Amino acid sequence: MRIDTAPQRDPAWPGRVGWMLALLVLMWPLLVATEFRPWVLLDERSLGPTLGFLAAFVPPKLAPEFLALVGRETWRTVAIATAGITLALLIAVPMALLATRALSISALAGRMAALPFVLRQATRWALIVLRSVPELVWALIFVRVVGLGPTAGVLAIALTYGGMLGKVYGEILESGEHHAATTLLRNGSGRLQAFFYGLLPHSAAELTSYTIYRWECAIRSSVILGFVGAGGLGQELDNSMKMFAGGEVATMLLVFIALVALADRTSAWLRKALA
């Protein structure tokens, strides 16, 4: 009697090894082009100053006046992110409705009319432009227009995240259930009625989840924007790093980690509550 035994070797290993070799061959010229040389970190000329700067992190600075400053800038960072996302919604929602084919009355006959088609394509291109420019570039532009401060950060987040939210909102609405919205449009309802009563009930949870996720990302972005003068915790962190104040940097990094963790927990709780 023959007893089948499990193979001792993975029968697909030649293919996996081949794909790994192909990936290495592809990655090598990319690493060369980016001048990726991580061993420079172990060079004596860079290792000494790095270890010295890291040693200055201990102990973190806990002076009351400094902690008060960090608390104010942390609150400002959250405010920048929240205000930016709010303005981004004012950009994203109307543009998403314009870009959604499922809400086009002229498309009910099978082919969208020329004017709505051009308007829809122009809206999509506008969303591409908004999200193609990183928020850091927008911040650099607005810092020169409105000066240093949180206003530049709010506007930068609003434009970039408006493009991101508008694009994803449109995709969510397009991929959802269209039957109810189509029925409403065929029976004389307007676009807003078809959206609120046809598309939104099926997509509300997914739209809300993505919005919360982007708010969490905006908090991280607002810290980065501070390095170009957009205010908040990032600007104070940049000042401390320029002064090689390791204790101050350590304190702000710990606060930033706690802030991101809190935003992550808050967004997870909201997603669960809205599920």
Residue frames relative to the residue before (quaternion, step in Angstrom):
aa qw qx qy qz dx dy dz
M 1.0000 0.0000 0.0000 0.0000 0.00 0.00 0.00
R 0.3136 -0.7731 0.5294 0.1540 3.57 -0.80 1.06
I 0.1539 -0.7815 0.6008 0.0682 3.56 -0.86 0.99
D 0.3315 -0.7507 0.5383 0.1919 3.57 -0.64 1.15
T 0.1351 -0.7807 0.6075 0.0558 3.54 -0.92 0.91
A 0.5809 -0.5835 0.4371 0.3619 3.53 -1.21 0.56
P 0.5298 -0.6317 0.4472 0.3469 3.60 -0.95 0.75
Q 0.4781 -0.6897 0.4750 0.2650 3.55 -1.04 0.81
R 0.7622 0.2675 -0.1569 0.5682 3.57 1.21 -0.45
D 0.5420 -0.5978 0.4815 0.3421 3.52 -1.19 0.56
P 0.3844 -0.7538 0.4751 0.2414 3.63 -0.52 1.09
A 0.6945 0.4669 -0.2847 0.4676 3.61 1.16 -0.41
W 0.3892 0.7657 -0.4637 0.2172 3.62 1.21 0.06
P 0.6180 0.5406 -0.3964 0.4108 3.69 0.89 -0.59
G 0.6567 0.5117 -0.3110 0.4584 3.57 1.01 -0.80
R 0.6566 0.5058 -0.3145 0.4628 3.56 0.98 -0.84
V 0.6451 0.5093 -0.3214 0.4703 3.57 0.96 -0.84
G 0.6418 0.5344 -0.3188 0.4483 3.58 1.00 -0.82
W 0.6652 0.4925 -0.2991 0.4749 3.57 0.98 -0.86
M 0.6361 0.5216 -0.3322 0.4615 3.58 1.04 -0.73
L 0.6520 0.5014 -0.3168 0.4723 3.59 0.98 -0.80
A 0.6414 0.5190 -0.3215 0.4646 3.57 1.01 -0.81
L 0.6403 0.5214 -0.3230 0.4624 3.57 1.05 -0.78
L 0.6476 0.5129 -0.3169 0.4658 3.58 1.00 -0.80
V 0.6395 0.5202 -0.3212 0.4661 3.57 1.00 -0.82
L 0.6675 0.4911 -0.2946 0.4759 3.57 1.06 -0.78
M 0.6923 0.4988 -0.2817 0.4388 3.58 0.96 -0.87
W 0.5855 0.6257 -0.3807 0.3474 3.59 1.00 -0.71
P 0.7018 0.4291 -0.3045 0.4803 3.67 0.74 -0.85
L 0.6046 0.5471 -0.3664 0.4483 3.62 1.13 -0.54
L 0.6548 0.4984 -0.3079 0.4775 3.58 0.99 -0.81
V 0.6325 0.5172 -0.3299 0.4729 3.58 1.06 -0.74
A 0.6646 0.5165 -0.3073 0.4440 3.59 0.93 -0.89
T 0.7203 0.4185 -0.2456 0.4958 3.60 1.07 -0.71
E 0.3670 -0.7524 0.4729 0.2748 3.59 1.31 0.03
F 0.1927 0.8071 -0.5244 0.1910 3.54 0.99 0.96
R 0.1466 0.7872 -0.5768 0.1616 3.57 -0.40 1.28
P 0.1125 -0.8471 0.5159 0.0611 3.62 0.32 1.19
W 0.5715 0.6112 -0.3875 0.3868 3.60 1.17 -0.44
V 0.4939 0.6486 -0.4322 0.3854 3.60 1.25 -0.24
L 0.5791 0.6012 -0.3727 0.4053 3.59 1.15 -0.58
L 0.7089 0.4470 -0.2528 0.4834 3.59 1.17 -0.59
D 0.4359 0.6878 -0.4670 0.3446 3.57 1.27 0.10
E 0.5928 -0.6111 0.3941 0.3462 3.58 -1.05 0.79
R 0.6615 0.5320 -0.3122 0.4265 3.59 1.01 -0.79
S 0.7383 0.3601 -0.2261 0.5236 3.61 1.14 -0.51
L 0.6160 0.5775 -0.3553 0.4010 3.59 1.06 -0.66
G 0.6525 0.5383 -0.3224 0.4249 3.60 0.93 -0.87
P 0.7036 0.4401 -0.2842 0.4800 3.65 0.71 -0.96
T 0.6249 0.5446 -0.3460 0.4395 3.60 1.05 -0.72
L 0.6825 0.4736 -0.2887 0.4760 3.57 0.86 -0.95
G 0.6314 0.5330 -0.3352 0.4526 3.57 1.05 -0.71
F 0.6620 0.4977 -0.3032 0.4712 3.58 0.97 -0.85
L 0.6614 0.4983 -0.3063 0.4694 3.59 0.98 -0.85
A 0.6218 0.5446 -0.3464 0.4435 3.59 1.05 -0.70
A 0.6330 0.5423 -0.3273 0.4451 3.58 1.14 -0.63
F 0.5130 0.6443 -0.4182 0.3832 3.61 1.26 -0.19
V 0.7307 0.3772 -0.2031 0.5316 3.58 1.18 -0.56
P 0.5506 -0.3399 -0.7560 0.0989 1.51 -1.35 2.08
P 0.5878 -0.5482 0.4332 0.4078 3.62 -1.18 0.37
K 0.5023 -0.6460 0.4786 0.3182 3.57 -1.12 0.62
L 0.0410 -0.8230 0.5651 -0.0403 3.56 -0.70 1.15
A 0.2600 0.7751 -0.5333 0.2172 3.57 1.13 0.56
P 0.5801 -0.6308 0.3796 0.3485 3.64 -0.86 0.89
E 0.6818 0.4819 -0.3138 0.4521 3.60 0.87 -0.86
F 0.6423 0.5064 -0.3299 0.4713 3.58 1.08 -0.66
L 0.6446 0.5123 -0.3227 0.4668 3.59 0.98 -0.79
A 0.6178 0.5304 -0.3456 0.4664 3.59 1.08 -0.68
L 0.6369 0.5198 -0.3175 0.4726 3.58 1.03 -0.81
V 0.6586 0.5054 -0.3051 0.4667 3.58 0.93 -0.90
G 0.6391 0.5317 -0.3262 0.4499 3.58 1.01 -0.80
R 0.6534 0.5056 -0.3136 0.4680 3.60 0.96 -0.85
E 0.7025 0.4627 -0.2790 0.4632 3.59 0.87 -0.93
T 0.5978 0.5433 -0.3644 0.4633 3.60 1.13 -0.55
W 0.6482 0.5021 -0.3098 0.4814 3.57 0.97 -0.85
R 0.6417 0.5168 -0.3211 0.4670 3.57 1.03 -0.79
T 0.6182 0.5481 -0.3389 0.4500 3.59 1.05 -0.74
V 0.6618 0.4856 -0.2989 0.4866 3.58 0.94 -0.89
A 0.6459 0.5237 -0.3207 0.4536 3.58 1.01 -0.80
I 0.6245 0.5317 -0.3369 0.4623 3.60 1.01 -0.80
A 0.6800 0.4940 -0.2932 0.4556 3.56 0.86 -0.97
T 0.6907 0.4852 -0.2875 0.4525 3.59 0.88 -0.93
A 0.6590 0.4898 -0.3111 0.4786 3.58 0.95 -0.83
G 0.6416 0.5320 -0.3227 0.4485 3.58 1.01 -0.78
I 0.6642 0.4906 -0.3020 0.4764 3.57 0.96 -0.86
T 0.6228 0.5419 -0.3430 0.4482 3.59 1.02 -0.74
L 0.6718 0.4624 -0.2932 0.4990 3.59 0.94 -0.85
A 0.6096 0.5537 -0.3514 0.4454 3.60 1.07 -0.69
L 0.6302 0.5306 -0.3337 0.4582 3.59 1.05 -0.71
L 0.6335 0.5297 -0.3285 0.4583 3.58 1.05 -0.75
I 0.6592 0.4657 -0.2964 0.5106 3.58 1.20 -0.51
A 0.7259 0.5012 -0.2538 0.3969 3.54 0.80 -1.11
V 0.6798 0.5275 -0.3220 0.3948 3.59 0.78 -0.98
P 0.6942 0.4442 -0.3157 0.4701 3.68 0.71 -0.86
M 0.6759 0.4930 -0.3100 0.4517 3.59 0.95 -0.83
A 0.6171 0.5319 -0.3474 0.4644 3.59 1.08 -0.63
L 0.6459 0.5101 -0.3205 0.4689 3.60 0.99 -0.77
L 0.6553 0.4998 -0.3125 0.4724 3.60 1.02 -0.76
A 0.7209 0.4617 -0.2491 0.4528 3.58 1.02 -0.79
T 0.5963 0.5888 -0.3582 0.4117 3.61 1.24 -0.24
R 0.3783 -0.7503 0.5028 0.2028 3.56 -0.57 1.17
A 0.6085 0.5909 -0.3537 0.3943 3.59 1.08 -0.69
L 0.7032 0.4305 -0.2622 0.5015 3.60 1.23 -0.35
S 0.4919 0.6573 -0.4315 0.3738 3.58 1.26 0.22
I 0.3707 -0.7386 0.5216 0.2120 3.56 -0.69 1.10
S 0.6667 0.5110 -0.3124 0.4436 3.59 0.96 -0.82
A 0.6339 0.5447 -0.3380 0.4327 3.63 1.15 -0.50
L 0.4732 0.6832 -0.4489 0.3283 3.61 1.20 -0.16
A 0.6596 0.5071 -0.3070 0.4622 3.57 1.13 -0.62
G 0.6697 -0.4995 0.2947 0.4639 3.60 1.25 -0.09
R 0.7957 0.1169 -0.0574 0.5916 3.59 1.07 -0.68
M 0.4347 -0.7206 0.4820 0.2438 3.55 -0.74 1.09
A 0.5273 -0.6323 0.4701 0.3181 3.55 -1.08 0.78
A 0.6817 -0.5377 0.3137 0.3844 3.56 -1.21 0.57
L 0.6953 0.4841 -0.2925 0.4435 3.61 0.77 -0.98
P 0.6768 0.4598 -0.3181 0.4789 3.66 0.80 -0.82
F 0.6231 0.5413 -0.3468 0.4455 3.60 1.06 -0.70
V 0.6628 0.4923 -0.3044 0.4751 3.59 0.93 -0.90
L 0.6514 0.5148 -0.3152 0.4598 3.59 0.96 -0.86
R 0.6473 0.5173 -0.3138 0.4636 3.58 1.01 -0.83
Q 0.6790 0.4805 -0.2979 0.4684 3.60 0.91 -0.87
A 0.6329 0.5255 -0.3330 0.4608 3.59 1.02 -0.77
T 0.6366 0.5205 -0.3250 0.4672 3.58 1.04 -0.77
R 0.6568 0.5085 -0.3146 0.4595 3.58 0.95 -0.83
W 0.6551 0.4954 -0.3163 0.4747 3.58 1.00 -0.76
A 0.6171 0.5344 -0.3451 0.4632 3.58 1.07 -0.68
L 0.6408 0.5094 -0.3190 0.4777 3.59 1.02 -0.76
I 0.6229 0.5349 -0.3383 0.4598 3.58 1.05 -0.74
V 0.6579 0.5092 -0.3108 0.4597 3.57 0.93 -0.91
L 0.6664 0.5208 -0.3125 0.4325 3.59 0.88 -0.94
R 0.7623 0.3754 -0.2221 0.4781 3.59 0.81 -0.92
S 0.5708 0.5948 -0.3909 0.4093 3.61 1.21 -0.24
V 0.6742 0.4421 -0.2886 0.5164 3.59 1.13 -0.60
P 0.3976 -0.7328 0.4895 0.2557 3.65 -0.52 1.08
E 0.6045 -0.5815 0.4015 0.3678 3.54 -1.14 0.62
L 0.5858 0.5759 -0.3749 0.4298 3.60 1.14 -0.52
V 0.6523 0.4954 -0.3108 0.4821 3.59 1.04 -0.78
W 0.6277 0.5207 -0.3361 0.4710 3.59 0.97 -0.81
A 0.6477 0.5244 -0.3236 0.4481 3.60 0.97 -0.85
L 0.6352 0.5251 -0.3289 0.4611 3.59 0.98 -0.81
I 0.6474 0.5136 -0.3137 0.4676 3.56 1.03 -0.80
F 0.7248 0.4490 -0.2577 0.4546 3.59 0.80 -1.02
V 0.5635 0.5743 -0.3953 0.4430 3.60 1.13 -0.49
R 0.6900 0.4595 -0.2752 0.4869 3.57 1.05 -0.73
V 0.6720 0.4856 -0.2981 0.4731 3.58 1.19 -0.45
V 0.8168 0.2179 -0.0867 0.5271 3.58 0.77 -1.08
G 0.5576 -0.6187 0.3882 0.3945 3.59 1.26 -0.08
L 0.6962 -0.4543 0.3501 0.4317 3.53 -1.34 0.08
G 0.5515 0.6254 -0.4438 0.3282 3.55 -1.14 0.61
P 0.7371 -0.4642 0.2846 0.4001 3.56 -1.31 0.22
T 0.5449 0.6360 -0.4141 0.3566 3.62 1.10 -0.55
A 0.6452 0.5184 -0.3230 0.4590 3.57 0.97 -0.84
G 0.6583 0.5120 -0.3109 0.4558 3.59 0.98 -0.79
V 0.6443 0.5221 -0.3208 0.4575 3.58 0.96 -0.86
L 0.6865 0.4788 -0.2876 0.4656 3.59 0.87 -0.93
A 0.6364 0.5324 -0.3339 0.4472 3.59 1.00 -0.77
I 0.6683 0.4756 -0.2984 0.4880 3.59 0.91 -0.88
A 0.6310 0.5567 -0.3411 0.4191 3.59 0.94 -0.85
L 0.7115 0.4610 -0.2777 0.4518 3.61 0.82 -0.94
T 0.7049 0.4548 -0.2864 0.4629 3.59 0.75 -1.00
Y 0.7167 0.4344 -0.2630 0.4779 3.57 0.82 -0.94
G 0.5589 0.5741 -0.3962 0.4484 3.58 1.17 -0.40
G 0.6596 0.4956 -0.3010 0.4782 3.57 1.02 -0.81
M 0.6596 0.5086 -0.3081 0.4597 3.57 0.98 -0.84
L 0.6876 0.4814 -0.2871 0.4616 3.55 0.84 -1.00
G 0.6495 0.5290 -0.3253 0.4387 3.59 0.93 -0.85
K 0.6588 0.5115 -0.3091 0.4570 3.57 0.97 -0.86
V 0.7111 0.4482 -0.2638 0.4732 3.58 0.82 -0.99
Y 0.5998 0.5474 -0.3627 0.4572 3.61 1.03 -0.70
G 0.6600 0.5123 -0.3063 0.4563 3.56 0.93 -0.92
E 0.6635 0.4985 -0.3084 0.4650 3.59 0.96 -0.83
I 0.6381 0.5201 -0.3316 0.4608 3.59 1.00 -0.78
L 0.6774 0.4839 -0.2942 0.4694 3.57 0.92 -0.88
E 0.6520 0.5169 -0.3185 0.4542 3.59 1.01 -0.75
S 0.7306 0.4358 -0.2424 0.4665 3.59 1.00 -0.81
G 0.5594 0.6239 -0.3842 0.3877 3.58 1.26 -0.12
E 0.6889 -0.4425 0.3691 0.4396 3.54 -1.34 -0.21
H 0.1973 -0.8296 0.5187 0.0617 3.58 -0.62 1.19
H 0.4743 0.7240 -0.4354 0.2476 3.60 1.17 -0.39
A 0.6825 0.4883 -0.3036 0.4513 3.59 0.84 -0.94
A 0.6612 0.5017 -0.3100 0.4637 3.59 0.95 -0.86
T 0.6491 0.5160 -0.3179 0.4597 3.59 0.97 -0.84
T 0.6429 0.5227 -0.3184 0.4605 3.58 0.99 -0.84
L 0.6545 0.5081 -0.3140 0.4635 3.58 0.96 -0.84
L 0.6632 0.4989 -0.3127 0.4621 3.59 0.93 -0.85
R 0.6604 0.5120 -0.3119 0.4521 3.59 0.98 -0.80
N 0.7198 0.4204 -0.2445 0.4953 3.57 1.17 -0.54
G 0.7072 -0.5243 0.2460 0.4055 3.56 1.19 0.55
S 0.4548 0.6827 -0.4660 0.3317 3.60 1.20 0.13
G 0.4974 -0.6388 0.4934 0.3179 3.55 -1.23 0.44
R 0.7063 -0.4614 0.3278 0.4251 3.53 -1.33 0.16
L 0.6650 0.5074 -0.3141 0.4491 3.60 0.92 -0.85
Q 0.6373 0.5146 -0.3267 0.4715 3.58 1.01 -0.78
A 0.6547 0.5053 -0.3121 0.4676 3.58 0.98 -0.84
F 0.6419 0.5177 -0.3262 0.4621 3.57 1.08 -0.70
F 0.7342 0.4508 -0.2549 0.4390 3.58 0.70 -1.10
Y 0.7891 0.3234 -0.1674 0.4946 3.59 0.95 -0.80
G 0.7305 0.4230 -0.2425 0.4782 3.59 1.22 -0.36
L 0.7983 0.2997 -0.1474 0.5012 3.58 0.73 -1.07
L 0.6720 0.5570 -0.3160 0.3719 3.57 0.82 -1.00
P 0.6471 0.5292 -0.3663 0.4086 3.67 0.79 -0.77
H 0.6977 0.4629 -0.2777 0.4709 3.61 1.04 -0.70
S 0.7795 0.3588 -0.1646 0.4863 3.60 1.10 -0.62
A 0.4038 0.7600 -0.4535 0.2316 3.61 1.25 -0.12
A 0.6754 0.5025 -0.3114 0.4409 3.59 0.85 -0.92
E 0.6807 0.4819 -0.2944 0.4667 3.59 0.92 -0.87
L 0.6367 0.5222 -0.3249 0.4652 3.59 1.01 -0.78
T 0.6680 0.4995 -0.2977 0.4644 3.58 0.94 -0.89
S 0.6438 0.5327 -0.3204 0.4462 3.57 0.95 -0.87
Y 0.6845 0.4739 -0.2945 0.4691 3.58 0.91 -0.88
T 0.6226 0.5402 -0.3431 0.4504 3.59 1.04 -0.72
I 0.6535 0.5044 -0.3099 0.4717 3.59 0.96 -0.85
Y 0.6325 0.5292 -0.3326 0.4575 3.56 1.00 -0.81
R 0.6727 0.4877 -0.2971 0.4705 3.58 0.97 -0.83
W 0.5934 0.5407 -0.3701 0.4676 3.60 1.10 -0.53
E 0.6329 0.5202 -0.3206 0.4755 3.56 1.03 -0.80
C 0.6545 0.4947 -0.3088 0.4812 3.60 0.99 -0.81
A 0.6303 0.5495 -0.3354 0.4338 3.59 1.04 -0.76
I 0.5981 0.5502 -0.3669 0.4527 3.60 1.08 -0.60
R 0.6601 0.4801 -0.3096 0.4877 3.58 0.96 -0.83
S 0.6555 0.5192 -0.3185 0.4464 3.58 0.95 -0.84
S 0.6384 0.5489 -0.3384 0.4203 3.58 0.97 -0.80
V 0.6131 0.5228 -0.3529 0.4757 3.60 1.13 -0.58
I 0.6572 0.5065 -0.3113 0.4633 3.59 0.93 -0.87
L 0.6450 0.5348 -0.3239 0.4393 3.58 0.98 -0.81
G 0.5680 0.6084 -0.3797 0.4039 3.56 1.15 -0.48
F 0.6005 0.5801 -0.3582 0.4178 3.60 1.15 -0.52
V 0.7213 0.3695 -0.2568 0.5265 3.61 1.19 -0.28
G 0.6931 -0.5220 0.2653 0.4204 3.56 1.19 0.52
A 0.4819 0.6892 -0.4290 0.3297 3.59 1.22 0.35
G 0.6136 -0.6011 0.3388 0.3839 3.58 1.20 0.40
G 0.6584 0.5399 -0.3763 0.3652 3.52 -1.36 -0.03
L 0.7876 -0.3383 0.2406 0.4554 3.52 -1.35 -0.21
G 0.6210 0.5729 -0.3456 0.4084 3.59 1.03 -0.70
Q 0.6454 0.5204 -0.3263 0.4541 3.58 1.01 -0.75
E 0.6538 0.4895 -0.3108 0.4861 3.58 1.02 -0.77
L 0.6257 0.5340 -0.3306 0.4627 3.57 1.07 -0.73
D 0.6393 0.5214 -0.3143 0.4697 3.57 1.01 -0.82
N 0.6508 0.5148 -0.3174 0.4589 3.60 0.93 -0.86
S 0.6767 0.4934 -0.2960 0.4594 3.59 0.93 -0.88
M 0.6478 0.5099 -0.3261 0.4627 3.59 1.01 -0.74
K 0.6374 0.5231 -0.3312 0.4586 3.59 1.02 -0.71
M 0.7044 0.4287 -0.2501 0.5074 3.58 1.14 -0.63
F 0.3794 -0.7437 0.4609 0.3009 3.60 1.35 0.02
A 0.3279 0.7278 -0.5202 0.3037 3.56 1.03 0.86
G 0.2026 -0.8454 0.4840 0.1002 3.55 0.26 1.30
G 0.6375 0.5360 -0.3380 0.4381 3.60 0.98 -0.77
E 0.6538 0.4975 -0.3103 0.4783 3.59 1.00 -0.79
V 0.6377 0.5246 -0.3225 0.4627 3.57 0.99 -0.85
A 0.6514 0.5206 -0.3215 0.4487 3.59 0.92 -0.87
T 0.6521 0.5153 -0.3182 0.4561 3.59 0.92 -0.87
M 0.7001 0.4639 -0.2811 0.4643 3.59 0.85 -0.93
L 0.6172 0.5278 -0.3533 0.4644 3.59 1.06 -0.61
L 0.6413 0.5117 -0.3225 0.4721 3.59 0.99 -0.79
V 0.6505 0.5009 -0.3124 0.4778 3.58 1.00 -0.82
F 0.6471 0.5186 -0.3210 0.4575 3.58 0.99 -0.82
I 0.6360 0.5168 -0.3281 0.4698 3.60 0.97 -0.82
A 0.6608 0.4961 -0.3042 0.4740 3.57 0.96 -0.88
L 0.6381 0.5345 -0.3245 0.4493 3.59 1.03 -0.78
V 0.6695 0.4798 -0.2987 0.4820 3.60 0.92 -0.88
A 0.6401 0.5174 -0.3288 0.4632 3.60 0.99 -0.80
L 0.6521 0.5055 -0.3127 0.4706 3.60 1.00 -0.81
A 0.6446 0.5070 -0.3200 0.4744 3.58 0.99 -0.80
D 0.6357 0.5264 -0.3240 0.4624 3.58 1.04 -0.78
R 0.6704 0.4848 -0.2960 0.4775 3.59 0.94 -0.88
T 0.6455 0.5231 -0.3233 0.4530 3.58 0.98 -0.82
S 0.6720 0.4865 -0.2979 0.4722 3.57 0.91 -0.91
A 0.6374 0.5183 -0.3342 0.4620 3.61 1.01 -0.75
W 0.6501 0.5122 -0.3157 0.4641 3.59 1.01 -0.80
L 0.6651 0.5006 -0.3080 0.4607 3.56 0.96 -0.85
R 0.6331 0.5226 -0.3367 0.4612 3.60 1.01 -0.79
K 0.6604 0.5030 -0.3076 0.4650 3.57 0.98 -0.84
A 0.6653 0.5082 -0.3077 0.4521 3.57 0.98 -0.83
L 0.7264 0.4262 -0.2354 0.4851 3.58 1.09 -0.71
A 0.4958 0.6746 -0.4271 0.3416 3.60 1.26 -0.18
